[in-house]
Amino acid sequence: MTHTEIEVTAELVRDLLRDQHPDLAHHPVRLGARGWDNQLWRLGDDLAVRLPWATESADELLRKEHAWLPVLAPRLPLPVPVPQRLGEPSPRFPRPWIVTTWVPGEPADRAPVTRGAEAADALAAFLTALHRPAPEQAPAGLDRGGSPAGYAERVAKQLAEATELGLIHDPDAVRAVWEDAATAPGWAGPALWLHGDLHPANVLTADGTICGVIDFGDLFAGDPACDLAAAWTLLPDGAADRFHAAYQPVPDAATLRRARGWAVLRALSGLLIGHAGVHGRRGGKATWGPPAHAALRRLIAEQAAHR
């Protein structure tokens, strides 16, 4: 992570609003969260300001959200942060930023889903609505979206690292899930709109079920298997089958195999990020470990059941 040298404060956010969107500058400003790419500052009760503070690609991701999310949001059955304003780079802050609607709820890595049936139905309805053919000018995935087989080197490296750290006790079982996914037939349908980053920290919950989806910076067009991995990474035990039955069109066997591969990718990353967080290392998030462990356990059990 390459953090900007400019310290983002409530005063800076207010100054930026006074400069470019003065009609919003009177709202109270308070820190909401610091993510991988952006900082999120609450603006009153209903809005938020997102400012890039880490990766260089954050600027492009924010502009992508501003361009496409207002087009997609009206058809989605769950609340999402809809961009309202764009802030341009200036001497005060040399990067773009956006004002979006605020979506209430707790991230699922901190408040996991407990009402599996309701959450499975909500997630299936959301992805059924989102996964529509995308126009030719839709953005492509930056580091995801192709066949799982293209990520073999990354998986091997992360699996070895997680095993060496004692985070995985049966690497052969994990490898079996991955290899089955990597050999599955590819997606033959049209490129569909995808969220692209449905890990637990980007899905919000309330009362045990899913109440919103955030962070569409990785929005792109491609194979729906990338998003369908959420059945194992987000939902509790026993809910994946209900999700797959509710999602339309019902995914075929090859798509489910690729989706399991994507779930392995997400889970391995989550294990390592969680381990780093437990040990206080930069970029670590301790809350990412438990859902990653649970996802791998579900994937291994399902793979064994299908043998």
Solvent accessible surface area in square Angstrom, and as a share of the most:
residue,aa,sasa,rsa
1,M,88,0.39
2,T,92,0.53
3,H,47,0.21
4,T,37,0.21
5,E,180,0.81
6,I,57,0.29
7,E,138,0.62
8,V,7,0.04
9,T,41,0.24
10,A,20,0.16
11,E,103,0.46
12,L,20,0.10
13,V,1,0.00
14,R,64,0.23
15,D,41,0.21
16,L,1,0.01
17,L,0,0.00
18,R,132,0.48
19,D,79,0.41
20,Q,55,0.25
21,H,26,0.12
22,P,89,0.56
23,D,81,0.42
24,L,17,0.08
25,A,15,0.12
26,H,142,0.63
27,H,53,0.24
28,P,90,0.57
29,V,15,0.09
30,R,111,0.40
31,L,73,0.36
32,G,36,0.35
33,A,52,0.40
34,R,119,0.44
35,G,30,0.29
36,W,76,0.27
37,D,28,0.14
38,N,12,0.06
39,Q,8,0.04
40,L,34,0.17
41,W,17,0.06
42,R,36,0.13
43,L,2,0.01
44,G,6,0.06
45,D,110,0.57
46,D,104,0.54
47,L,32,0.16
48,A,1,0.01
49,V,1,0.00
50,R,22,0.08
51,L,0,0.00
52,P,0,0.00
53,W,45,0.16
54,A,2,0.01
55,T,46,0.27
56,E,147,0.66
57,S,45,0.29
58,A,0,0.00
59,D,38,0.20
60,E,98,0.44
61,L,11,0.05
62,L,0,0.00
63,R,96,0.35
64,K,20,0.09
65,E,0,0.00
66,H,59,0.26
67,A,61,0.47
68,W,48,0.17
69,L,0,0.00
70,P,51,0.32
71,V,99,0.57
72,L,2,0.01
73,A,15,0.12
74,P,112,0.71
75,R,90,0.33
76,L,17,0.09
77,P,74,0.47
78,L,21,0.11
79,P,73,0.46
80,V,10,0.06
81,P,10,0.06
82,V,37,0.21
83,P,9,0.06
84,Q,86,0.38
85,R,73,0.27
86,L,41,0.20
87,G,0,0.00
88,E,79,0.35
89,P,62,0.39
90,S,30,0.19
91,P,148,0.93
92,R,106,0.39
93,F,0,0.00
94,P,81,0.51
95,R,32,0.12
96,P,4,0.03
97,W,1,0.00
98,I,0,0.00
99,V,0,0.00
100,T,1,0.00
101,T,42,0.24
102,W,61,0.22
103,V,10,0.06
104,P,92,0.58
105,G,31,0.30
106,E,95,0.43
107,P,34,0.21
108,A,4,0.03
109,D,16,0.08
110,R,163,0.60
111,A,34,0.26
112,P,87,0.55
113,V,9,0.05
114,T,104,0.60
115,R,100,0.36
116,G,14,0.14
117,A,39,0.31
118,E,78,0.35
119,A,0,0.00
120,A,0,0.00
121,D,53,0.27
122,A,24,0.18
123,L,0,0.00
124,A,1,0.00
125,A,50,0.38
126,F,0,0.00
127,L,0,0.00
128,T,35,0.20
129,A,12,0.09
130,L,0,0.00
131,H,15,0.07
132,R,111,0.41
133,P,89,0.56
134,A,21,0.16
135,P,54,0.34
136,E,180,0.81
137,Q,130,0.58
138,A,16,0.13
139,P,29,0.18
140,A,78,0.61
141,G,25,0.24
142,L,104,0.52
143,D,74,0.38
144,R,53,0.19
145,G,14,0.13
146,G,42,0.40
147,S,56,0.36
148,P,1,0.00
149,A,49,0.38
150,G,70,0.67
151,Y,35,0.13
152,A,49,0.38
153,E,149,0.67
154,R,97,0.36
155,V,3,0.02
156,A,61,0.48
157,K,146,0.62
158,Q,30,0.14
159,L,5,0.02
160,A,62,0.48
161,E,78,0.35
162,A,0,0.00
163,T,48,0.28
164,E,155,0.69
165,L,75,0.38
166,G,41,0.39
167,L,29,0.14
168,I,13,0.06
169,H,170,0.76
170,D,73,0.38
171,P,34,0.21
172,D,95,0.49
173,A,14,0.11
174,V,1,0.01
175,R,94,0.34
176,A,29,0.22
177,V,2,0.01
178,W,13,0.05
179,E,91,0.41
180,D,40,0.21
181,A,1,0.00
182,A,24,0.19
183,T,102,0.59
184,A,12,0.09
185,P,81,0.51
186,G,51,0.49
187,W,90,0.32
188,A,106,0.82
189,G,33,0.32
190,P,79,0.49
191,A,49,0.38
192,L,16,0.08
193,W,7,0.02
194,L,0,0.00
195,H,0,0.00
196,G,0,0.00
197,D,22,0.11
198,L,0,0.00
199,H,21,0.09
200,P,18,0.11
201,A,21,0.16
202,N,9,0.05
203,V,0,0.00
204,L,7,0.04
205,T,5,0.03
206,A,45,0.35
207,D,124,0.64
208,G,15,0.15
209,T,24,0.14
210,I,6,0.03
211,C,32,0.19
212,G,0,0.00
213,V,0,0.00
214,I,41,0.21
215,D,38,0.20
216,F,0,0.00
217,G,2,0.02
218,D,27,0.14
219,L,0,0.00
220,F,2,0.01
221,A,21,0.16
222,G,12,0.12
223,D,9,0.05
224,P,4,0.02
225,A,0,0.00
226,C,0,0.00
227,D,0,0.00
228,L,1,0.00
229,A,0,0.00
230,A,0,0.00
231,A,1,0.01
232,W,3,0.01
233,T,8,0.05
234,L,13,0.06
235,L,1,0.00
236,P,31,0.19
237,D,84,0.44
238,G,81,0.77
239,A,5,0.04
240,A,14,0.11
241,D,109,0.57
242,R,120,0.44
243,F,0,0.00
244,H,17,0.08
245,A,66,0.51
246,A,41,0.32
247,Y,6,0.02
248,Q,91,0.41
249,P,108,0.68
250,V,91,0.52
251,P,16,0.10
252,D,85,0.44
253,A,75,0.58
254,A,19,0.15
255,T,4,0.03
256,L,31,0.16
257,R,65,0.24
258,R,4,0.01
259,A,0,0.00
260,R,22,0.08
261,G,0,0.00
262,W,8,0.03
263,A,0,0.00
264,V,0,0.00
265,L,3,0.01
266,R,32,0.12
267,A,2,0.02
268,L,0,0.00
269,S,22,0.14
270,G,6,0.06
271,L,2,0.01
272,L,27,0.13
273,I,33,0.17
274,G,2,0.02
275,H,29,0.13
276,A,17,0.13
277,G,18,0.17
278,V,103,0.59
279,H,106,0.47
280,G,69,0.66
281,R,123,0.45
282,R,184,0.67
283,G,27,0.26
284,G,21,0.20
285,K,57,0.24
286,A,48,0.37
287,T,41,0.24
288,W,25,0.09
289,G,9,0.08
290,P,89,0.56
291,P,30,0.19
292,A,7,0.05
293,H,83,0.37
294,A,20,0.15
295,A,0,0.00
296,L,11,0.05
297,R,127,0.46
298,R,45,0.16
299,L,1,0.00
300,I,50,0.25
301,A,60,0.47
302,E,33,0.15
303,Q,27,0.12
304,A,55,0.43
305,A,84,0.65
306,H,128,0.57
307,R,198,0.72
